[in-house]
Amino acid sequence: MSEYQYYEFAAIDQPLTRSDMAKLRAVSTRAEITPAGFVNHYEWGCLKANPSDWMRRYFDAFVYTASWCS
């Protein structure tokens, strides 16, 4: 059985800059990255970053769900 993980980060107070988006793109080549946020899902593997660090640095809100219901 494969794993499924969904990550969504939202930049509400301030949009992401081009530099911010480039740094996020370096972590994930498949993610949907806009000035308003980052969205990606994984079926094998996981996000190669610490969500807490991203929340401190770039984002205002975060949603995570996985096939094991966490």
PyMOL Python script that loads the backbone (N, CA, C, O; Angstrom):
from pymol import cmd

cmd.read_pdbstr("""\
ATOM      1  N   MET A   1       0.838  -1.178   0.000  1.00  0.00           N
ATOM      2  CA  MET A   1       0.000   0.000   0.000  1.00  0.00           C
ATOM      3  C   MET A   1       0.884   1.242   0.000  1.00  0.00           C
ATOM      4  O   MET A   1       1.862   1.308   0.746  1.00  0.00           O
ATOM      5  N   SER A   2       0.553   2.213  -0.819  1.00  0.00           N
ATOM      6  CA  SER A   2       1.350   3.430  -0.883  1.00  0.00           C
ATOM      7  C   SER A   2       0.899   4.428   0.170  1.00  0.00           C
ATOM      8  O   SER A   2      -0.237   4.392   0.644  1.00  0.00           O
ATOM      9  N   GLU A   3       1.801   5.306   0.519  1.00  0.00           N
ATOM     10  CA  GLU A   3       1.495   6.387   1.439  1.00  0.00           C
ATOM     11  C   GLU A   3       0.946   7.564   0.644  1.00  0.00           C
ATOM     12  O   GLU A   3       1.266   7.727  -0.533  1.00  0.00           O
ATOM     13  N   TYR A   4       0.130   8.372   1.277  1.00  0.00           N
ATOM     14  CA  TYR A   4      -0.346   9.602   0.655  1.00  0.00           C
ATOM     15  C   TYR A   4      -0.199  10.703   1.684  1.00  0.00           C
ATOM     16  O   TYR A   4      -0.688  10.578   2.807  1.00  0.00           O
ATOM     17  N   GLN A   5       0.468  11.775   1.310  1.00  0.00           N
ATOM     18  CA  GLN A   5       0.615  12.934   2.179  1.00  0.00           C
ATOM     19  C   GLN A   5       0.298  14.183   1.369  1.00  0.00           C
ATOM     20  O   GLN A   5       0.746  14.326   0.231  1.00  0.00           O
ATOM     21  N   TYR A   6      -0.468  15.077   1.956  1.00  0.00           N
ATOM     22  CA  TYR A   6      -0.864  16.326   1.312  1.00  0.00           C
ATOM     23  C   TYR A   6      -0.388  17.488   2.174  1.00  0.00           C
ATOM     24  O   TYR A   6      -0.665  17.539   3.372  1.00  0.00           O
ATOM     25  N   TYR A   7       0.326  18.412   1.556  1.00  0.00           N
ATOM     26  CA  TYR A   7       0.825  19.605   2.232  1.00  0.00           C
ATOM     27  C   TYR A   7       0.287  20.838   1.532  1.00  0.00           C
ATOM     28  O   TYR A   7       0.366  20.947   0.308  1.00  0.00           O
ATOM     29  N   GLU A   8      -0.259  21.765   2.302  1.00  0.00           N
ATOM     30  CA  GLU A   8      -0.670  23.050   1.747  1.00  0.00           C
ATOM     31  C   GLU A   8      -0.271  24.143   2.719  1.00  0.00           C
ATOM     32  O   GLU A   8      -0.630  24.108   3.896  1.00  0.00           O
ATOM     33  N   PHE A   9       0.469  25.104   2.218  1.00  0.00           N
ATOM     34  CA  PHE A   9       0.908  26.260   2.988  1.00  0.00           C
ATOM     35  C   PHE A   9       0.305  27.502   2.347  1.00  0.00           C
ATOM     36  O   PHE A   9       0.236  27.585   1.121  1.00  0.00           O
ATOM     37  N   ALA A  10      -0.137  28.476   3.156  1.00  0.00           N
ATOM     38  CA  ALA A  10      -0.725  29.705   2.626  1.00  0.00           C
ATOM     39  C   ALA A  10       0.028  30.919   3.159  1.00  0.00           C
ATOM     40  O   ALA A  10       0.323  31.016   4.350  1.00  0.00           O
ATOM     41  N   ALA A  11       0.328  31.834   2.253  1.00  0.00           N
ATOM     42  CA  ALA A  11       0.929  33.124   2.612  1.00  0.00           C
ATOM     43  C   ALA A  11      -0.201  34.152   2.574  1.00  0.00           C
ATOM     44  O   ALA A  11      -0.635  34.561   1.497  1.00  0.00           O
ATOM     45  N   ILE A  12      -0.665  34.561   3.726  1.00  0.00           N
ATOM     46  CA  ILE A  12      -1.835  35.426   3.823  1.00  0.00           C
ATOM     47  C   ILE A  12      -1.451  36.886   4.035  1.00  0.00           C
ATOM     48  O   ILE A  12      -1.934  37.763   3.318  1.00  0.00           O
ATOM     49  N   ASP A  13      -0.599  37.151   4.999  1.00  0.00           N
ATOM     50  CA  ASP A  13      -0.236  38.521   5.340  1.00  0.00           C
ATOM     51  C   ASP A  13       0.668  39.184   4.308  1.00  0.00           C
ATOM     52  O   ASP A  13       0.596  40.395   4.104  1.00  0.00           O
ATOM     53  N   GLN A  14       1.509  38.402   3.664  1.00  0.00           N
ATOM     54  CA  GLN A  14       2.449  38.941   2.686  1.00  0.00           C
ATOM     55  C   GLN A  14       2.720  37.889   1.624  1.00  0.00           C
ATOM     56  O   GLN A  14       3.014  36.741   1.957  1.00  0.00           O
ATOM     57  N   PRO A  15       2.627  38.259   0.348  1.00  0.00           N
ATOM     58  CA  PRO A  15       2.872  37.266  -0.705  1.00  0.00           C
ATOM     59  C   PRO A  15       4.338  36.845  -0.753  1.00  0.00           C
ATOM     60  O   PRO A  15       5.229  37.582  -0.330  1.00  0.00           O
ATOM     61  N   LEU A  16       4.564  35.653  -1.275  1.00  0.00           N
ATOM     62  CA  LEU A  16       5.929  35.171  -1.462  1.00  0.00           C
ATOM     63  C   LEU A  16       6.619  35.986  -2.558  1.00  0.00           C
ATOM     64  O   LEU A  16       5.991  36.363  -3.548  1.00  0.00           O
ATOM     65  N   THR A  17       7.888  36.249  -2.378  1.00  0.00           N
ATOM     66  CA  THR A  17       8.673  36.939  -3.404  1.00  0.00           C
ATOM     67  C   THR A  17       9.172  35.912  -4.415  1.00  0.00           C
ATOM     68  O   THR A  17       9.069  34.706  -4.189  1.00  0.00           O
ATOM     69  N   ARG A  18       9.712  36.395  -5.528  1.00  0.00           N
ATOM     70  CA  ARG A  18      10.306  35.478  -6.514  1.00  0.00           C
ATOM     71  C   ARG A  18      11.448  34.683  -5.887  1.00  0.00           C
ATOM     72  O   ARG A  18      11.621  33.499  -6.176  1.00  0.00           O
ATOM     73  N   SER A  19      12.217  35.335  -5.036  1.00  0.00           N
ATOM     74  CA  SER A  19      13.320  34.655  -4.347  1.00  0.00           C
ATOM     75  C   SER A  19      12.795  33.558  -3.426  1.00  0.00           C
ATOM     76  O   SER A  19      13.339  32.454  -3.400  1.00  0.00           O
ATOM     77  N   ASP A  20      11.741  33.859  -2.673  1.00  0.00           N
ATOM     78  CA  ASP A  20      11.120  32.856  -1.795  1.00  0.00           C
ATOM     79  C   ASP A  20      10.640  31.661  -2.617  1.00  0.00           C
ATOM     80  O   ASP A  20      10.882  30.510  -2.253  1.00  0.00           O
ATOM     81  N   MET A  21       9.955  31.945  -3.731  1.00  0.00           N
ATOM     82  CA  MET A  21       9.415  30.869  -4.558  1.00  0.00           C
ATOM     83  C   MET A  21      10.542  30.020  -5.155  1.00  0.00           C
ATOM     84  O   MET A  21      10.385  28.808  -5.301  1.00  0.00           O
ATOM     85  N   ALA A  22      11.660  30.633  -5.498  1.00  0.00           N
ATOM     86  CA  ALA A  22      12.807  29.878  -6.022  1.00  0.00           C
ATOM     87  C   ALA A  22      13.371  28.951  -4.954  1.00  0.00           C
ATOM     88  O   ALA A  22      13.750  27.819  -5.255  1.00  0.00           O
ATOM     89  N   LYS A  23      13.428  29.418  -3.707  1.00  0.00           N
ATOM     90  CA  LYS A  23      13.925  28.581  -2.609  1.00  0.00           C
ATOM     91  C   LYS A  23      12.989  27.400  -2.363  1.00  0.00           C
ATOM     92  O   LYS A  23      13.449  26.290  -2.096  1.00  0.00           O
ATOM     93  N   LEU A  24      11.693  27.630  -2.450  1.00  0.00           N
ATOM     94  CA  LEU A  24      10.725  26.553  -2.274  1.00  0.00           C
ATOM     95  C   LEU A  24      10.793  25.570  -3.447  1.00  0.00           C
ATOM     96  O   LEU A  24      10.669  24.360  -3.257  1.00  0.00           O
ATOM     97  N   ARG A  25      10.987  26.090  -4.645  1.00  0.00           N
ATOM     98  CA  ARG A  25      11.098  25.232  -5.828  1.00  0.00           C
ATOM     99  C   ARG A  25      12.303  24.307  -5.722  1.00  0.00           C
ATOM    100  O   ARG A  25      12.265  23.186  -6.230  1.00  0.00           O
ATOM    101  N   ALA A  26      13.361  24.755  -5.077  1.00  0.00           N
ATOM    102  CA  ALA A  26      14.552  23.917  -4.893  1.00  0.00           C
ATOM    103  C   ALA A  26      14.244  22.695  -4.032  1.00  0.00           C
ATOM    104  O   ALA A  26      14.933  21.679  -4.126  1.00  0.00           O
ATOM    105  N   VAL A  27      13.216  22.789  -3.197  1.00  0.00           N
ATOM    106  CA  VAL A  27      12.818  21.671  -2.341  1.00  0.00           C
ATOM    107  C   VAL A  27      11.901  20.708  -3.082  1.00  0.00           C
ATOM    108  O   VAL A  27      11.976  19.498  -2.871  1.00  0.00           O
ATOM    109  N   SER A  28      11.034  21.234  -3.951  1.00  0.00           N
ATOM    110  CA  SER A  28      10.076  20.389  -4.659  1.00  0.00           C
ATOM    111  C   SER A  28       9.882  20.879  -6.091  1.00  0.00           C
ATOM    112  O   SER A  28       9.483  22.021  -6.319  1.00  0.00           O
ATOM    113  N   THR A  29      10.166  20.015  -7.040  1.00  0.00           N
ATOM    114  CA  THR A  29      10.003  20.374  -8.445  1.00  0.00           C
ATOM    115  C   THR A  29       8.578  20.168  -8.933  1.00  0.00           C
ATOM    116  O   THR A  29       8.219  20.681  -9.993  1.00  0.00           O
ATOM    117  N   ARG A  30       7.754  19.431  -8.191  1.00  0.00           N
ATOM    118  CA  ARG A  30       6.386  19.129  -8.621  1.00  0.00           C
ATOM    119  C   ARG A  30       5.322  19.994  -7.950  1.00  0.00           C
ATOM    120  O   ARG A  30       4.162  19.962  -8.359  1.00  0.00           O
ATOM    121  N   ALA A  31       5.682  20.742  -6.962  1.00  0.00           N
ATOM    122  CA  ALA A  31       4.697  21.517  -6.205  1.00  0.00           C
ATOM    123  C   ALA A  31       4.090  22.640  -7.044  1.00  0.00           C
ATOM    124  O   ALA A  31       4.707  23.144  -7.982  1.00  0.00           O
ATOM    125  N   GLU A  32       2.872  23.014  -6.680  1.00  0.00           N
ATOM    126  CA  GLU A  32       2.259  24.216  -7.236  1.00  0.00           C
ATOM    127  C   GLU A  32       2.656  25.359  -6.296  1.00  0.00           C
ATOM    128  O   GLU A  32       2.241  25.397  -5.138  1.00  0.00           O
ATOM    129  N   ILE A  33       3.456  26.277  -6.807  1.00  0.00           N
ATOM    130  CA  ILE A  33       3.963  27.380  -5.999  1.00  0.00           C
ATOM    131  C   ILE A  33       3.519  28.689  -6.645  1.00  0.00           C
ATOM    132  O   ILE A  33       3.787  28.946  -7.819  1.00  0.00           O
ATOM    133  N   THR A  34       2.832  29.510  -5.846  1.00  0.00           N
ATOM    134  CA  THR A  34       2.367  30.820  -6.292  1.00  0.00           C
ATOM    135  C   THR A  34       2.742  31.832  -5.208  1.00  0.00           C
ATOM    136  O   THR A  34       3.184  31.439  -4.129  1.00  0.00           O
ATOM    137  N   PRO A  35       2.572  33.127  -5.479  1.00  0.00           N
ATOM    138  CA  PRO A  35       2.813  34.106  -4.412  1.00  0.00           C
ATOM    139  C   PRO A  35       1.926  33.886  -3.181  1.00  0.00           C
ATOM    140  O   PRO A  35       2.245  34.365  -2.093  1.00  0.00           O
ATOM    141  N   ALA A  36       0.816  33.164  -3.353  1.00  0.00           N
ATOM    142  CA  ALA A  36      -0.112  32.918  -2.240  1.00  0.00           C
ATOM    143  C   ALA A  36       0.128  31.609  -1.511  1.00  0.00           C
ATOM    144  O   ALA A  36      -0.472  31.381  -0.460  1.00  0.00           O
ATOM    145  N   GLY A  37       0.999  30.727  -2.040  1.00  0.00           N
ATOM    146  CA  GLY A  37       1.201  29.488  -1.308  1.00  0.00           C
ATOM    147  C   GLY A  37       1.937  28.389  -2.048  1.00  0.00           C
ATOM    148  O   GLY A  37       2.451  28.569  -3.152  1.00  0.00           O
ATOM    149  N   PHE A  38       1.963  27.247  -1.389  1.00  0.00           N
ATOM    150  CA  PHE A  38       2.658  26.040  -1.842  1.00  0.00           C
ATOM    151  C   PHE A  38       1.727  24.868  -1.598  1.00  0.00           C
ATOM    152  O   PHE A  38       1.213  24.702  -0.492  1.00  0.00           O
ATOM    153  N   VAL A  39       1.503  24.047  -2.630  1.00  0.00           N
ATOM    154  CA  VAL A  39       0.660  22.854  -2.493  1.00  0.00           C
ATOM    155  C   VAL A  39       1.368  21.692  -3.164  1.00  0.00           C
ATOM    156  O   VAL A  39       1.848  21.817  -4.291  1.00  0.00           O
ATOM    157  N   ASN A  40       1.434  20.571  -2.480  1.00  0.00           N
ATOM    158  CA  ASN A  40       1.995  19.368  -3.075  1.00  0.00           C
ATOM    159  C   ASN A  40       1.470  18.142  -2.338  1.00  0.00           C
ATOM    160  O   ASN A  40       1.113  18.202  -1.162  1.00  0.00           O
ATOM    161  N   HIS A  41       1.434  17.036  -3.061  1.00  0.00           N
ATOM    162  CA  HIS A  41       1.100  15.768  -2.424  1.00  0.00           C
ATOM    163  C   HIS A  41       2.168  14.755  -2.805  1.00  0.00           C
ATOM    164  O   HIS A  41       2.804  14.859  -3.854  1.00  0.00           O
ATOM    165  N   TYR A  42       2.345  13.799  -1.952  1.00  0.00           N
ATOM    166  CA  TYR A  42       3.354  12.765  -2.130  1.00  0.00           C
ATOM    167  C   TYR A  42       2.685  11.405  -1.981  1.00  0.00           C
ATOM    168  O   TYR A  42       1.868  11.198  -1.084  1.00  0.00           O
ATOM    169  N   GLU A  43       3.036  10.497  -2.855  1.00  0.00           N
ATOM    170  CA  GLU A  43       2.559   9.129  -2.747  1.00  0.00           C
ATOM    171  C   GLU A  43       3.690   8.186  -2.351  1.00  0.00           C
ATOM    172  O   GLU A  43       3.444   7.094  -1.838  1.00  0.00           O
ATOM    173  N   TRP A  44       4.899   8.598  -2.585  1.00  0.00           N
ATOM    174  CA  TRP A  44       6.099   7.859  -2.175  1.00  0.00           C
ATOM    175  C   TRP A  44       7.072   8.908  -1.676  1.00  0.00           C
ATOM    176  O   TRP A  44       7.506   9.758  -2.454  1.00  0.00           O
ATOM    177  N   GLY A  45       7.421   8.874  -0.424  1.00  0.00           N
ATOM    178  CA  GLY A  45       8.327   9.881   0.120  1.00  0.00           C
ATOM    179  C   GLY A  45       7.554  10.951   0.856  1.00  0.00           C
ATOM    180  O   GLY A  45       6.371  10.799   1.160  1.00  0.00           O
ATOM    181  N   CYS A  46       8.257  12.044   1.137  1.00  0.00           N
ATOM    182  CA  CYS A  46       7.631  13.132   1.880  1.00  0.00           C
ATOM    183  C   CYS A  46       8.345  14.447   1.591  1.00  0.00           C
ATOM    184  O   CYS A  46       9.342  14.478   0.870  1.00  0.00           O
ATOM    185  N   LEU A  47       7.835  15.512   2.150  1.00  0.00           N
ATOM    186  CA  LEU A  47       8.411  16.837   1.988  1.00  0.00           C
ATOM    187  C   LEU A  47       9.826  16.845   2.546  1.00  0.00           C
ATOM    188  O   LEU A  47      10.065  16.371   3.656  1.00  0.00           O
ATOM    189  N   LYS A  48      10.752  17.377   1.782  1.00  0.00           N
ATOM    190  CA  LYS A  48      12.163  17.410   2.183  1.00  0.00           C
ATOM    191  C   LYS A  48      12.500  18.721   2.889  1.00  0.00           C
ATOM    192  O   LYS A  48      13.542  19.326   2.636  1.00  0.00           O
ATOM    193  N   ALA A  49      11.616  19.143   3.767  1.00  0.00           N
ATOM    194  CA  ALA A  49      11.803  20.366   4.541  1.00  0.00           C
ATOM    195  C   ALA A  49      11.035  20.223   5.847  1.00  0.00           C
ATOM    196  O   ALA A  49      10.187  19.342   5.988  1.00  0.00           O
ATOM    197  N   ASN A  50      11.338  21.086   6.786  1.00  0.00           N
ATOM    198  CA  ASN A  50      10.646  21.083   8.068  1.00  0.00           C
ATOM    199  C   ASN A  50       9.496  22.088   8.006  1.00  0.00           C
ATOM    200  O   ASN A  50       9.748  23.287   7.888  1.00  0.00           O
ATOM    201  N   PRO A  51       8.239  21.638   8.083  1.00  0.00           N
ATOM    202  CA  PRO A  51       7.105  22.557   8.016  1.00  0.00           C
ATOM    203  C   PRO A  51       7.163  23.681   9.056  1.00  0.00           C
ATOM    204  O   PRO A  51       6.725  24.797   8.777  1.00  0.00           O
ATOM    205  N   SER A  52       7.687  23.406  10.230  1.00  0.00           N
ATOM    206  CA  SER A  52       7.790  24.448  11.260  1.00  0.00           C
ATOM    207  C   SER A  52       8.714  25.573  10.817  1.00  0.00           C
ATOM    208  O   SER A  52       8.432  26.747  11.056  1.00  0.00           O
ATOM    209  N   ASP A  53       9.816  25.214  10.173  1.00  0.00           N
ATOM    210  CA  ASP A  53      10.739  26.237   9.656  1.00  0.00           C
ATOM    211  C   ASP A  53      10.055  27.085   8.586  1.00  0.00           C
ATOM    212  O   ASP A  53      10.193  28.308   8.569  1.00  0.00           O
ATOM    213  N   TRP A  54       9.319  26.427   7.697  1.00  0.00           N
ATOM    214  CA  TRP A  54       8.613  27.164   6.638  1.00  0.00           C
ATOM    215  C   TRP A  54       7.555  28.093   7.227  1.00  0.00           C
ATOM    216  O   TRP A  54       7.351  29.197   6.723  1.00  0.00           O
ATOM    217  N   MET A  55       6.887  27.658   8.281  1.00  0.00           N
ATOM    218  CA  MET A  55       5.874  28.509   8.908  1.00  0.00           C
ATOM    219  C   MET A  55       6.514  29.758   9.514  1.00  0.00           C
ATOM    220  O   MET A  55       5.956  30.851   9.418  1.00  0.00           O
ATOM    221  N   ARG A  56       7.660  29.602  10.124  1.00  0.00           N
ATOM    222  CA  ARG A  56       8.352  30.766  10.698  1.00  0.00           C
ATOM    223  C   ARG A  56       8.848  31.722   9.612  1.00  0.00           C
ATOM    224  O   ARG A  56       8.857  32.937   9.807  1.00  0.00           O
ATOM    225  N   ARG A  57       9.255  31.176   8.486  1.00  0.00           N
ATOM    226  CA  ARG A  57       9.923  31.975   7.471  1.00  0.00           C
ATOM    227  C   ARG A  57       8.997  32.533   6.383  1.00  0.00           C
ATOM    228  O   ARG A  57       9.125  33.696   6.000  1.00  0.00           O
ATOM    229  N   TYR A  58       8.062  31.708   5.881  1.00  0.00           N
ATOM    230  CA  TYR A  58       7.316  32.095   4.690  1.00  0.00           C
ATOM    231  C   TYR A  58       5.796  32.193   4.837  1.00  0.00           C
ATOM    232  O   TYR A  58       5.171  33.005   4.155  1.00  0.00           O
ATOM    233  N   PHE A  59       5.195  31.397   5.699  1.00  0.00           N
ATOM    234  CA  PHE A  59       3.751  31.179   5.625  1.00  0.00           C
ATOM    235  C   PHE A  59       3.004  31.543   6.900  1.00  0.00           C
ATOM    236  O   PHE A  59       3.585  31.706   7.973  1.00  0.00           O
ATOM    237  N   ASP A  60       1.677  31.664   6.732  1.00  0.00           N
ATOM    238  CA  ASP A  60       0.789  32.012   7.843  1.00  0.00           C
ATOM    239  C   ASP A  60      -0.147  30.875   8.236  1.00  0.00           C
ATOM    240  O   ASP A  60      -0.658  30.859   9.356  1.00  0.00           O
ATOM    241  N   ALA A  61      -0.379  29.928   7.335  1.00  0.00           N
ATOM    242  CA  ALA A  61      -1.286  28.808   7.616  1.00  0.00           C
ATOM    243  C   ALA A  61      -0.749  27.549   6.953  1.00  0.00           C
ATOM    244  O   ALA A  61      -0.043  27.612   5.946  1.00  0.00           O
ATOM    245  N   PHE A  62      -1.100  26.390   7.542  1.00  0.00           N
ATOM    246  CA  PHE A  62      -0.569  25.114   7.077  1.00  0.00           C
ATOM    247  C   PHE A  62      -1.606  24.025   7.275  1.00  0.00           C
ATOM    248  O   PHE A  62      -2.218  23.926   8.339  1.00  0.00           O
ATOM    249  N   VAL A  63      -1.805  23.200   6.241  1.00  0.00           N
ATOM    250  CA  VAL A  63      -2.695  22.037   6.324  1.00  0.00           C
ATOM    251  C   VAL A  63      -1.889  20.808   5.921  1.00  0.00           C
ATOM    252  O   VAL A  63      -1.179  20.815   4.916  1.00  0.00           O
ATOM    253  N   TYR A  64      -2.010  19.772   6.709  1.00  0.00           N
ATOM    254  CA  TYR A  64      -1.332  18.511   6.404  1.00  0.00           C
ATOM    255  C   TYR A  64      -2.303  17.377   6.660  1.00  0.00           C
ATOM    256  O   TYR A  64      -2.989  17.350   7.681  1.00  0.00           O
ATOM    257  N   THR A  65      -2.356  16.451   5.734  1.00  0.00           N
ATOM    258  CA  THR A  65      -3.134  15.233   5.953  1.00  0.00           C
ATOM    259  C   THR A  65      -2.383  14.070   5.309  1.00  0.00           C
ATOM    260  O   THR A  65      -1.609  14.250   4.368  1.00  0.00           O
ATOM    261  N   ALA A  66      -2.627  12.899   5.829  1.00  0.00           N
ATOM    262  CA  ALA A  66      -1.936  11.706   5.322  1.00  0.00           C
ATOM    263  C   ALA A  66      -2.894  10.528   5.355  1.00  0.00           C
ATOM    264  O   ALA A  66      -3.925  10.554   6.026  1.00  0.00           O
ATOM    265  N   SER A  67      -2.523   9.494   4.610  1.00  0.00           N
ATOM    266  CA  SER A  67      -3.378   8.314   4.547  1.00  0.00           C
ATOM    267  C   SER A  67      -3.506   7.610   5.885  1.00  0.00           C
ATOM    268  O   SER A  67      -4.414   6.800   6.074  1.00  0.00           O
ATOM    269  N   TRP A  68      -2.606   7.909   6.817  1.00  0.00           N
ATOM    270  CA  TRP A  68      -2.713   7.306   8.148  1.00  0.00           C
ATOM    271  C   TRP A  68      -3.407   8.250   9.131  1.00  0.00           C
ATOM    272  O   TRP A  68      -3.307   8.081  10.346  1.00  0.00           O
ATOM    273  N   CYS A  69      -4.111   9.246   8.588  1.00  0.00           N
ATOM    274  CA  CYS A  69      -5.032  10.119   9.348  1.00  0.00           C
ATOM    275  C   CYS A  69      -4.356  10.997  10.390  1.00  0.00           C
ATOM    276  O   CYS A  69      -4.920  11.202  11.465  1.00  0.00           O
ATOM    277  N   SER A  70      -3.195  11.511  10.118  1.00  0.00           N
ATOM    278  CA  SER A  70      -2.595  12.449  11.092  1.00  0.00           C
ATOM    279  C   SER A  70      -2.825  13.874  10.662  1.00  0.00           C
ATOM    280  O   SER A  70      -2.398  14.803  11.348  1.00  0.00           O
TER     281      SER A  70
END
""", "prot")
cmd.dss("prot")
cmd.show_as("cartoon", "prot")
cmd.util.cbc("prot")
cmd.orient("prot")
